[in-house]
Amino acid sequence: MNFRALKSCSRLFGQRTFTTSKKSFRTMEEFKELQRQFQVDDGVPIYLKRGARDRIYFTFVLFMLAGGLANAGRIIYTKVFPPKPQQ
């Protein structure tokens, strides 16, 4: 392949985009509505304002933290009180 053919191919590939779809952004009205939703004083913490999805994420994180804490306690216990050697 000569240099001219390579140059024309590179020009074509530079113009084409191989994506599935264009990323859509929120409009200003949607953004303002989302701000209004977060500003409502209803006693719900900010990290749970989006509803069930946030509650699922929050509960998952709590269970993972509890599991990590239990595992750390188990490791510390086995280091402090090593198992007795078998005879």
C-alpha positions as CSV (number, residue, x, y, z in Angstrom):
1,M,0.0,0.0,0.0
2,N,1.5,3.3,-1.0
3,F,1.5,6.5,1.0
4,R,-1.4,8.2,-0.9
5,A,-3.7,5.2,-0.3
6,L,-2.8,5.2,3.3
7,K,-3.5,8.9,3.6
8,S,-6.9,8.7,2.0
9,C,-7.8,5.7,4.2
10,S,-6.8,7.6,7.3
11,R,-8.8,10.5,6.2
12,L,-11.9,8.3,5.9
13,F,-11.4,6.6,9.2
14,G,-11.0,10.0,10.9
15,Q,-14.4,11.1,9.6
16,R,-16.3,8.0,10.5
17,T,-17.2,7.2,14.1
18,F,-18.0,3.6,15.1
19,T,-20.2,4.0,18.1
20,T,-23.6,2.6,19.0
21,S,-25.4,5.8,19.9
22,K,-24.8,9.4,20.8
23,K,-24.7,10.1,24.5
24,S,-27.7,12.2,25.5
25,F,-27.4,15.0,28.0
26,R,-30.0,16.3,30.3
27,T,-31.9,19.4,29.2
28,M,-31.9,22.4,31.5
29,E,-35.5,21.7,32.5
30,E,-34.7,18.1,33.5
31,F,-31.7,19.4,35.5
32,K,-33.7,22.0,37.3
33,E,-36.4,19.3,38.2
34,L,-33.7,17.1,39.6
35,Q,-32.4,20.0,41.7
36,R,-35.9,20.6,43.0
37,Q,-36.3,16.9,43.9
38,F,-33.1,17.1,45.9
39,Q,-34.0,20.4,47.6
40,V,-37.3,19.1,49.1
41,D,-37.1,19.2,52.9
42,D,-38.8,15.8,53.6
43,G,-36.4,14.4,56.2
44,V,-34.8,11.9,53.8
45,P,-31.0,12.0,53.7
46,I,-29.5,13.2,50.5
47,Y,-27.9,9.8,49.8
48,L,-31.4,8.2,49.7
49,K,-33.3,10.9,47.8
50,R,-33.5,8.9,44.5
51,G,-35.7,6.2,46.0
52,A,-35.4,2.4,46.0
53,R,-32.3,2.3,43.9
54,D,-30.4,4.4,46.5
55,R,-31.8,2.3,49.3
56,I,-30.6,-0.9,47.6
57,Y,-27.1,0.5,47.1
58,F,-26.9,1.8,50.6
59,T,-28.1,-1.6,52.1
60,F,-25.6,-3.4,49.9
61,V,-22.7,-1.2,51.1
62,L,-23.8,-1.7,54.7
63,F,-23.8,-5.5,54.4
64,M,-20.4,-5.4,52.7
65,L,-19.0,-3.2,55.5
66,A,-20.4,-5.6,58.1
67,G,-18.9,-8.6,56.3
68,G,-15.5,-6.9,56.1
69,L,-15.6,-6.0,59.7
70,A,-16.5,-9.5,60.7
71,N,-13.7,-10.9,58.5
72,A,-11.2,-8.5,60.1
73,G,-12.4,-9.6,63.5
74,R,-11.9,-13.2,62.5
75,I,-8.4,-12.6,61.2
76,I,-7.4,-10.7,64.4
77,Y,-8.8,-13.5,66.6
78,T,-6.9,-16.2,64.7
79,K,-3.7,-14.1,65.0
80,V,-4.1,-13.5,68.7
81,F,-5.3,-17.0,69.5
82,P,-3.6,-19.3,67.0
83,P,-5.1,-22.9,66.7
84,K,-3.5,-25.5,68.9
85,P,-1.1,-27.9,67.1
86,Q,-2.5,-31.3,66.5
87,Q,-0.6,-34.2,68.2
